[in-house]
Amino acid sequence: MSAAAVKIVLFANTDWYLYNFRRALALALREAGYEVVLLSPAGPYGARLEAEGLRWQPVPMSRRSLNPLREARLLLHLAALFRRERPALVHGFTIKCAVYGALAARMARVPARISAVAGMGYVFTSTDLKARLLRPPLRGLMRAAFDGANARVILQNPDDAKLFREARLADARRIVLIPGSGVDCTRFVPEPMRGPPRAPFRVLLAARLLWDKGVAEYAAAARLLHAQGRAIECLLAGEPDPGNPAAVPEATVREWDASGVLRWLGHVEDMPALLATVDLVVLPSYREGLPKGLIEAAACAKPLITTDVPGCRDVVEHEVDGLRVPPRDAAALAGAIARLHDDPDLATRLGRAARIKASSTFDERIVIERTLAVYRELIGSTHRNVYR
């Protein structure tokens, strides 16, 4: 079978996600001779994808919509699009796109479906009433979407795989573990020369500004460290995500910045340059798929502090390549930051070990090759029956 005859659709909930997390995969597919179509809601990163020579199409999707008629129209739109495009495989990312992409692909009789779920998302992690009410119907949709011999579910950590098996969200034989989207270890690199310790000691949390990333605990830890009189500067990089119910209000972040609790950098385009200026990277998240920000920092040989929760614990082994603290515990987070502030030798040792793990486990070339292996498995067994 010639790869040139095969079309693959990559579908995500933002063009930003496609550009920052899956562009390398799309370019690798194109290099291998596949035809690639990228789908997401409209946004400014669509033009960037097109500038790379990739084909991108906007779809009329609202991430927060719960309107049944609107959601039905989206499914019909996707199914019609798939019938026109006639892909051999549809690969959806994040829960909504994974479910809707797979359901629409079934409706359009697309031969192969891959659903990549990067963390369990708001519906499964929040204790809000709305989230609890949404869980039963979402479980039903997931079971329908992920069923079938020519379907695969890609998960990023063993905890999520265990949850999927126990909740019977997908057949265990259809679950594939691939550690995240990978990181370019030739772009994210350690500083060539490290001089004397910086003053102040610079700590960074880089993430979407969501409560479940542990942003409030980070701000509280910064207050505690400031009260101790430590020469520590706490930086926060990222923007509020109004499409997510767990978004931190921008006014709250601006208040932290104005009061001197932390310094808010907003969106940062050049993460390698920012990482070169900091001493420590933290992510006090409540749950992750596999946090790319931590892996990027690890590739730069930065010591890491994160929480002992699914996804995060797969990046950081306590006192080997970072430190782990309990989730939702600002005092423990502050204590871990203080420990590395006081012990630069430990911080250096942890950072070096983090770089080794990033290169051997999370390099994007490893992740892309494992993803392409799943494509070859599915397309090789189904392509002859495409759209009979």
PARO-897805 format. One record per residue (C-alpha): residue in three letters; y negated, x, z. Coordinates in pm, whole numbers, plus 50000, padded with zeros to 5 digits. Layout:
PARO-897805
{marke ALA | north Y | east X | up Z}
...
This chain:
PARO-897805
{marke MET | north 50000 | east 50000 | up 50000}
{marke SER | north 49656 | east 50134 | up 49911}
{marke ALA | north 49399 | east 50117 | up 50187}
{marke ALA | north 49134 | east 50059 | up 49918}
{marke ALA | north 49264 | east 49703 | up 49872}
{marke VAL | north 49232 | east 49617 | up 50241}
{marke LYS | north 48929 | east 49452 | up 50401}
{marke ILE | north 48871 | east 49457 | up 50777}
{marke VAL | north 48618 | east 49248 | up 50970}
{marke LEU | north 48464 | east 49378 | up 51295}
{marke PHE | north 48298 | east 49098 | up 51494}
{marke ALA | north 48083 | east 49152 | up 51806}
{marke ASN | north 47835 | east 48956 | up 52015}
{marke THR | north 47539 | east 49185 | up 51936}
{marke ASP | north 47443 | east 49419 | up 51653}
{marke TRP | north 47348 | east 49666 | up 51928}
{marke TYR | north 47712 | east 49676 | up 52040}
{marke LEU | north 47835 | east 49737 | up 51685}
{marke TYR | north 47586 | east 50017 | up 51634}
{marke ASN | north 47636 | east 50195 | up 51966}
{marke PHE | north 48004 | east 50130 | up 52034}
{marke ARG | north 48184 | east 50066 | up 51703}
{marke ARG | north 47982 | east 50241 | up 51434}
{marke ALA | north 48211 | east 50546 | up 51450}
{marke LEU | north 48514 | east 50321 | up 51399}
{marke ALA | north 48349 | east 50148 | up 51101}
{marke LEU | north 48258 | east 50481 | up 50943}
{marke ALA | north 48610 | east 50614 | up 51000}
{marke LEU | north 48755 | east 50303 | up 50834}
{marke ARG | north 48525 | east 50348 | up 50537}
{marke GLU | north 48617 | east 50715 | up 50515}
{marke ALA | north 48984 | east 50614 | up 50510}
{marke GLY | north 48916 | east 50387 | up 50211}
{marke TYR | north 48906 | east 50048 | up 50383}
{marke GLU | north 48642 | east 49788 | up 50304}
{marke VAL | north 48456 | east 49699 | up 50624}
{marke VAL | north 48247 | east 49391 | up 50705}
{marke LEU | north 48049 | east 49386 | up 51031}
{marke LEU | north 47951 | east 49054 | up 51190}
{marke SER | north 47719 | east 48976 | up 51482}
{marke PRO | north 47421 | east 48758 | up 51569}
{marke ALA | north 47101 | east 48872 | up 51399}
{marke GLY | north 46914 | east 49163 | up 51554}
{marke PRO | north 46725 | east 49485 | up 51483}
{marke TYR | north 47033 | east 49705 | up 51471}
{marke GLY | north 47169 | east 49527 | up 51163}
{marke ALA | north 46927 | east 49723 | up 50947}
{marke ARG | north 47043 | east 50047 | up 51110}
{marke LEU | north 47402 | east 49966 | up 51025}
{marke GLU | north 47304 | east 49893 | up 50667}
{marke ALA | north 47112 | east 50223 | up 50653}
{marke GLU | north 47445 | east 50394 | up 50726}
{marke GLY | north 47586 | east 50227 | up 50415}
{marke LEU | north 47780 | east 49968 | up 50615}
{marke ARG | north 47795 | east 49602 | up 50519}
{marke TRP | north 47664 | east 49380 | up 50798}
{marke GLN | north 47619 | east 49001 | up 50806}
{marke PRO | north 47447 | east 48790 | up 51075}
{marke VAL | north 47629 | east 48488 | up 51213}
{marke PRO | north 47473 | east 48185 | up 51390}
{marke MET | north 47610 | east 48261 | up 51735}
{marke SER | north 47442 | east 48211 | up 52072}
{marke ARG | north 47607 | east 48414 | up 52346}
{marke ARG | north 47509 | east 48167 | up 52621}
{marke SER | north 47575 | east 47844 | up 52433}
{marke LEU | north 47813 | east 47594 | up 52594}
{marke ASN | north 47729 | east 47310 | up 52355}
{marke PRO | north 48063 | east 47187 | up 52212}
{marke LEU | north 47911 | east 47084 | up 51879}
{marke ARG | north 47735 | east 47417 | up 51834}
{marke GLU | north 48049 | east 47609 | up 51925}
{marke ALA | north 48259 | east 47398 | up 51685}
{marke ARG | north 48008 | east 47468 | up 51406}
{marke LEU | north 48034 | east 47840 | up 51480}
{marke LEU | north 48413 | east 47830 | up 51454}
{marke LEU | north 48394 | east 47642 | up 51124}
{marke HIS | north 48132 | east 47887 | up 50995}
{marke LEU | north 48355 | east 48183 | up 51082}
{marke ALA | north 48664 | east 48023 | up 50929}
{marke ALA | north 48476 | east 47950 | up 50605}
{marke LEU | north 48341 | east 48305 | up 50599}
{marke PHE | north 48691 | east 48448 | up 50646}
{marke ARG | north 48825 | east 48230 | up 50364}
{marke ARG | north 48555 | east 48368 | up 50133}
{marke GLU | north 48596 | east 48729 | up 50240}
{marke ARG | north 48977 | east 48719 | up 50253}
{marke PRO | north 49019 | east 49004 | up 50504}
{marke ALA | north 49358 | east 49142 | up 50596}
{marke LEU | north 49252 | east 49178 | up 50960}
{marke VAL | north 48984 | east 49047 | up 51194}
{marke HIS | north 48897 | east 49254 | up 51503}
{marke GLY | north 48680 | east 49079 | up 51765}
{marke PHE | north 48510 | east 49254 | up 52058}
{marke THR | north 48417 | east 49107 | up 52401}
{marke ILE | north 48568 | east 48782 | up 52524}
{marke LYS | north 48375 | east 48527 | up 52318}
{marke CYS | north 48406 | east 48716 | up 51990}
{marke ALA | north 48767 | east 48808 | up 52062}
{marke VAL | north 48857 | east 48442 | up 52118}
{marke TYR | north 48644 | east 48287 | up 51845}
{marke GLY | north 48725 | east 48555 | up 51592}
{marke ALA | north 49098 | east 48510 | up 51649}
{marke LEU | north 49082 | east 48129 | up 51644}
{marke ALA | north 48878 | east 48125 | up 51324}
{marke ALA | north 49113 | east 48381 | up 51171}
{marke ARG | north 49407 | east 48154 | up 51250}
{marke MET | north 49225 | east 47861 | up 51091}
{marke ALA | north 49158 | east 48070 | up 50779}
{marke ARG | north 49513 | east 48210 | up 50776}
{marke VAL | north 49398 | east 48569 | up 50807}
{marke PRO | north 49720 | east 48770 | up 50831}
{marke ALA | north 49636 | east 48990 | up 51131}
{marke ARG | north 49417 | east 48950 | up 51439}
{marke ILE | north 49304 | east 49196 | up 51704}
{marke SER | north 49117 | east 49084 | up 52012}
{marke ALA | north 48951 | east 49359 | up 52213}
{marke VAL | north 48847 | east 49252 | up 52562}
{marke ALA | north 48627 | east 49511 | up 52732}
{marke GLY | north 48632 | east 49391 | up 53090}
{marke MET | north 48673 | east 49037 | up 53209}
{marke GLY | north 48309 | east 48938 | up 53179}
{marke TYR | north 48091 | east 48690 | up 53366}
{marke VAL | north 48338 | east 48399 | up 53360}
{marke PHE | north 48612 | east 48596 | up 53538}
{marke THR | north 48401 | east 48815 | up 53769}
{marke SER | north 48131 | east 48576 | up 53892}
{marke THR | north 48172 | east 48343 | up 54188}
{marke ASP | north 47915 | east 48099 | up 54041}
{marke LEU | north 48029 | east 47739 | up 54010}
{marke LYS | north 47967 | east 47744 | up 53635}
{marke ALA | north 48190 | east 48049 | up 53594}
{marke ARG | north 48469 | east 47890 | up 53800}
{marke LEU | north 48451 | east 47570 | up 53595}
{marke LEU | north 48471 | east 47763 | up 53270}
{marke ARG | north 48783 | east 47959 | up 53361}
{marke PRO | north 49053 | east 47693 | up 53296}
{marke PRO | north 48933 | east 47595 | up 52946}
{marke LEU | north 48870 | east 47959 | up 52856}
{marke ARG | north 49223 | east 48051 | up 52962}
{marke GLY | north 49357 | east 47780 | up 52729}
{marke LEU | north 49148 | east 47906 | up 52439}
{marke MET | north 49257 | east 48263 | up 52504}
{marke ARG | north 49625 | east 48171 | up 52501}
{marke ALA | north 49582 | east 47989 | up 52169}
{marke ALA | north 49377 | east 48271 | up 52018}
{marke PHE | north 49602 | east 48557 | up 52127}
{marke ASP | north 49936 | east 48397 | up 52036}
{marke GLY | north 50147 | east 48508 | up 51742}
{marke ALA | north 50355 | east 48799 | up 51619}
{marke ASN | north 50067 | east 48934 | up 51411}
{marke ALA | north 49815 | east 48929 | up 51696}
{marke ARG | north 49730 | east 49212 | up 51932}
{marke VAL | north 49511 | east 49224 | up 52242}
{marke ILE | north 49348 | east 49560 | up 52309}
{marke LEU | north 49257 | east 49615 | up 52674}
{marke GLN | north 49091 | east 49916 | up 52828}
{marke ASN | north 49256 | east 49957 | up 53167}
{marke PRO | north 49588 | east 49880 | up 53340}
{marke ASP | north 49431 | east 49632 | up 53586}
{marke ASP | north 49318 | east 49404 | up 53303}
{marke ALA | north 49659 | east 49437 | up 53138}
{marke LYS | north 49826 | east 49328 | up 53464}
{marke LEU | north 49587 | east 49032 | up 53493}
{marke PHE | north 49660 | east 48923 | up 53134}
{marke ARG | north 50034 | east 48941 | up 53192}
{marke GLU | north 50031 | east 48758 | up 53525}
{marke ALA | north 49796 | east 48484 | up 53397}
{marke ARG | north 50005 | east 48459 | up 53080}
{marke LEU | north 49693 | east 48503 | up 52867}
{marke ALA | north 49890 | east 48708 | up 52616}
{marke ASP | north 50250 | east 48809 | up 52557}
{marke ALA | north 50307 | east 49148 | up 52718}
{marke ARG | north 50452 | east 49273 | up 52388}
{marke ARG | north 50118 | east 49207 | up 52216}
{marke ILE | north 49902 | east 49401 | up 52468}
{marke VAL | north 49785 | east 49748 | up 52373}
{marke LEU | north 49598 | east 49981 | up 52611}
{marke ILE | north 49325 | east 50193 | up 52447}
{marke PRO | north 49068 | east 50361 | up 52675}
{marke GLY | north 48736 | east 50219 | up 52559}
{marke SER | north 48546 | east 50298 | up 52242}
{marke GLY | north 48543 | east 50673 | up 52303}
{marke VAL | north 48259 | east 50922 | up 52318}
{marke ASP | north 48146 | east 51188 | up 52072}
{marke CYS | north 48221 | east 51504 | up 52270}
{marke THR | north 48037 | east 51715 | up 52011}
{marke ARG | north 47714 | east 51521 | up 52079}
{marke PHE | north 47751 | east 51472 | up 52454}
{marke VAL | north 47792 | east 51829 | up 52577}
{marke PRO | north 47724 | east 52027 | up 52896}
{marke GLU | north 47398 | east 52213 | up 52933}
{marke PRO | north 47446 | east 52566 | up 52793}
{marke MET | north 47279 | east 52731 | up 53090}
{marke ARG | north 47212 | east 52587 | up 53433}
{marke GLY | north 46942 | east 52750 | up 53644}
{marke PRO | north 46862 | east 52691 | up 54012}
{marke PRO | north 46894 | east 52336 | up 54149}
{marke ARG | north 46624 | east 52096 | up 54036}
{marke ALA | north 46371 | east 51955 | up 54277}
{marke PRO | north 46376 | east 51667 | up 54312}
{marke PHE | north 46747 | east 51600 | up 54269}
{marke ARG | north 46768 | east 51343 | up 53988}
{marke VAL | north 47017 | east 51054 | up 53999}
{marke LEU | north 47071 | east 50818 | up 53706}
{marke LEU | north 47216 | east 50470 | up 53666}
{marke ALA | north 47227 | east 50383 | up 53295}
{marke ALA | north 47357 | east 50035 | up 53218}
{marke ARG | north 47267 | east 49687 | up 53108}
{marke LEU | north 47059 | east 49544 | up 53389}
{marke LEU | north 47312 | east 49302 | up 53531}
{marke TRP | north 47374 | east 49226 | up 53897}
{marke ASP | north 47745 | east 49301 | up 53851}
{marke LYS | north 47662 | east 49658 | up 53744}
{marke GLY | north 47561 | east 49716 | up 54107}
{marke VAL | north 47190 | east 49743 | up 54030}
{marke ALA | north 47087 | east 49582 | up 54361}
{marke GLU | north 47311 | east 49821 | up 54557}
{marke TYR | north 47158 | east 50113 | up 54368}
{marke ALA | north 46806 | east 50001 | up 54459}
{marke ALA | north 46912 | east 49958 | up 54823}
{marke ALA | north 47074 | east 50304 | up 54827}
{marke ALA | north 46753 | east 50451 | up 54684}
{marke ARG | north 46558 | east 50295 | up 54971}
{marke LEU | north 46797 | east 50446 | up 55225}
{marke LEU | north 46771 | east 50793 | up 55069}
{marke HIS | north 46392 | east 50767 | up 55056}
{marke ALA | north 46385 | east 50668 | up 55425}
{marke GLN | north 46582 | east 50985 | up 55505}
{marke GLY | north 46305 | east 51190 | up 55345}
{marke ARG | north 46533 | east 51338 | up 55082}
{marke ALA | north 46389 | east 51496 | up 54767}
{marke ILE | north 46585 | east 51262 | up 54542}
{marke GLU | north 46451 | east 51071 | up 54242}
{marke CYS | north 46655 | east 50765 | up 54144}
{marke LEU | north 46627 | east 50673 | up 53776}
{marke LEU | north 46730 | east 50344 | up 53616}
{marke ALA | north 46783 | east 50330 | up 53238}
{marke GLY | north 46852 | east 50008 | up 53051}
{marke GLU | north 46703 | east 49670 | up 52973}
{marke PRO | north 46761 | east 49319 | up 53110}
{marke ASP | north 47014 | east 49123 | up 52907}
{marke PRO | north 46878 | east 48767 | up 52882}
{marke GLY | north 47192 | east 48657 | up 52696}
{marke ASN | north 47401 | east 48720 | up 53010}
{marke PRO | north 47393 | east 48481 | up 53309}
{marke ALA | north 47412 | east 48781 | up 53545}
{marke ALA | north 47094 | east 48942 | up 53408}
{marke VAL | north 46854 | east 49098 | up 53660}
{marke PRO | north 46505 | east 48950 | up 53605}
{marke GLU | north 46264 | east 49198 | up 53453}
{marke ALA | north 46009 | east 49111 | up 53723}
{marke THR | north 46253 | east 49234 | up 53989}
{marke VAL | north 46305 | east 49565 | up 53812}
{marke ARG | north 45931 | east 49613 | up 53765}
{marke GLU | north 45878 | east 49546 | up 54136}
{marke TRP | north 46130 | east 49818 | up 54228}
{marke ASP | north 45952 | east 50058 | up 53994}
{marke ALA | north 45603 | east 49972 | up 54117}
{marke SER | north 45704 | east 50010 | up 54483}
{marke GLY | north 45851 | east 50356 | up 54421}
{marke VAL | north 46208 | east 50254 | up 54509}
{marke LEU | north 46324 | east 50387 | up 54175}
{marke ARG | north 46184 | east 50482 | up 53838}
{marke TRP | north 46267 | east 50242 | up 53554}
{marke LEU | north 46294 | east 50411 | up 53214}
{marke GLY | north 46370 | east 50100 | up 53008}
{marke HIS | north 46577 | east 50146 | up 52694}
{marke VAL | north 46658 | east 50510 | up 52624}
{marke GLU | north 46744 | east 50600 | up 52265}
{marke ASP | north 46847 | east 50963 | up 52319}
{marke MET | north 47102 | east 50957 | up 52599}
{marke PRO | north 47220 | east 51318 | up 52558}
{marke ALA | north 46861 | east 51436 | up 52611}
{marke LEU | north 46822 | east 51219 | up 52921}
{marke LEU | north 47155 | east 51332 | up 53067}
{marke ALA | north 47047 | east 51694 | up 53027}
{marke THR | north 46764 | east 51629 | up 53275}
{marke VAL | north 46968 | east 51470 | up 53558}
{marke ASP | north 47197 | east 51605 | up 53827}
{marke LEU | north 47419 | east 51307 | up 53902}
{marke VAL | north 47523 | east 50982 | up 53731}
{marke VAL | north 47629 | east 50671 | up 53924}
{marke LEU | north 47772 | east 50332 | up 53831}
{marke PRO | north 47830 | east 50101 | up 54133}
{marke SER | north 47980 | east 49826 | up 53916}
{marke TYR | north 48191 | east 49534 | up 54042}
{marke ARG | north 48438 | east 49559 | up 53750}
{marke GLU | north 48451 | east 49722 | up 53407}
{marke GLY | north 48669 | east 49751 | up 53102}
{marke LEU | north 48607 | east 50123 | up 53067}
{marke PRO | north 48245 | east 50223 | up 53127}
{marke LYS | north 48111 | east 50421 | up 52832}
{marke GLY | north 47805 | east 50540 | up 53023}
{marke LEU | north 48025 | east 50718 | up 53277}
{marke ILE | north 48231 | east 50878 | up 53001}
{marke GLU | north 47917 | east 51002 | up 52824}
{marke ALA | north 47800 | east 51157 | up 53150}
{marke ALA | north 48144 | east 51308 | up 53207}
{marke ALA | north 48131 | east 51468 | up 52862}
{marke CYS | north 47802 | east 51629 | up 52969}
{marke ALA | north 47979 | east 51772 | up 53278}
{marke LYS | north 47778 | east 51558 | up 53518}
{marke PRO | north 47929 | east 51472 | up 53857}
{marke LEU | north 48000 | east 51100 | up 53882}
{marke ILE | north 47990 | east 50841 | up 54156}
{marke THR | north 48139 | east 50501 | up 54090}
{marke THR | north 48319 | east 50218 | up 54264}
{marke ASP | north 48689 | east 50185 | up 54332}
{marke VAL | north 48733 | east 49890 | up 54095}
{marke PRO | north 48921 | east 49827 | up 53767}
{marke GLY | north 48787 | east 50031 | up 53479}
{marke CYS | north 48576 | east 50263 | up 53694}
{marke ARG | north 48875 | east 50408 | up 53874}
{marke ASP | north 49028 | east 50493 | up 53536}
{marke VAL | north 48739 | east 50729 | up 53466}
{marke VAL | north 48693 | east 50883 | up 53810}
{marke GLU | north 48965 | east 51025 | up 54033}
{marke HIS | north 48821 | east 51057 | up 54381}
{marke GLU | north 48720 | east 51414 | up 54472}
{marke VAL | north 48878 | east 51546 | up 54150}
{marke ASP | north 48621 | east 51460 | up 53884}
{marke GLY | north 48384 | east 51245 | up 54088}
{marke LEU | north 48353 | east 51031 | up 54399}
{marke ARG | north 48451 | east 50667 | up 54446}
{marke VAL | north 48292 | east 50426 | up 54693}
{marke PRO | north 48365 | east 50063 | up 54782}
{marke PRO | north 48191 | east 49804 | up 54564}
{marke ARG | north 47884 | east 49619 | up 54696}
{marke ASP | north 47827 | east 49888 | up 54961}
{marke ALA | north 47480 | east 50043 | up 54933}
{marke ALA | north 47526 | east 50258 | up 55245}
{marke ALA | north 47845 | east 50416 | up 55106}
{marke LEU | north 47671 | east 50478 | up 54774}
{marke ALA | north 47377 | east 50644 | up 54948}
{marke GLY | north 47616 | east 50854 | up 55154}
{marke ALA | north 47800 | east 50978 | up 54845}
{marke ILE | north 47472 | east 51067 | up 54671}
{marke ALA | north 47358 | east 51254 | up 54982}
{marke ARG | north 47688 | east 51442 | up 54995}
{marke LEU | north 47646 | east 51580 | up 54643}
{marke HIS | north 47279 | east 51651 | up 54706}
{marke ASP | north 47385 | east 51867 | up 55000}
{marke ASP | north 47678 | east 52036 | up 54823}
{marke PRO | north 47580 | east 52164 | up 54476}
{marke ASP | north 47903 | east 52363 | up 54444}
{marke LEU | north 48109 | east 52044 | up 54484}
{marke ALA | north 47886 | east 51868 | up 54233}
{marke THR | north 47940 | east 52148 | up 53980}
{marke ARG | north 48317 | east 52147 | up 54030}
{marke LEU | north 48340 | east 51771 | up 53985}
{marke GLY | north 48126 | east 51784 | up 53671}
{marke ARG | north 48342 | east 52053 | up 53510}
{marke ALA | north 48657 | east 51851 | up 53578}
{marke ALA | north 48489 | east 51540 | up 53436}
{marke ARG | north 48418 | east 51723 | up 53108}
{marke ILE | north 48783 | east 51828 | up 53078}
{marke LYS | north 48901 | east 51470 | up 53124}
{marke ALA | north 48645 | east 51332 | up 52877}
{marke SER | north 48754 | east 51581 | up 52609}
{marke SER | north 49127 | east 51530 | up 52659}
{marke THR | north 49137 | east 51153 | up 52714}
{marke PHE | north 48820 | east 50976 | up 52599}
{marke ASP | north 48709 | east 51164 | up 52287}
{marke GLU | north 48627 | east 50904 | up 52019}
{marke ARG | north 48859 | east 51073 | up 51770}
{marke ILE | north 49153 | east 50994 | up 51999}
{marke VAL | north 49042 | east 50632 | up 52045}
{marke ILE | north 48981 | east 50577 | up 51672}
{marke GLU | north 49319 | east 50718 | up 51575}
{marke ARG | north 49497 | east 50494 | up 51827}
{marke THR | north 49302 | east 50193 | up 51696}
{marke LEU | north 49390 | east 50278 | up 51334}
{marke ALA | north 49755 | east 50301 | up 51437}
{marke VAL | north 49738 | east 49937 | up 51553}
{marke TYR | north 49575 | east 49840 | up 51222}
{marke ARG | north 49847 | east 50015 | up 51024}
{marke GLU | north 50119 | east 49848 | up 51229}
{marke LEU | north 49979 | east 49499 | up 51166}
{marke ILE | north 49860 | east 49537 | up 50808}
{marke GLY | north 50174 | east 49717 | up 50704}
{marke SER | north 50388 | east 49424 | up 50817}
{marke THR | north 50164 | east 49144 | up 50687}
{marke HIS | north 49959 | east 49258 | up 50389}
{marke ARG | north 50205 | east 49144 | up 50124}
{marke ASN | north 50173 | east 48787 | up 50248}
{marke VAL | north 49791 | east 48777 | up 50245}
{marke TYR | north 49653 | east 48437 | up 50134}
{marke ARG | north 49951 | east 48304 | up 49945}
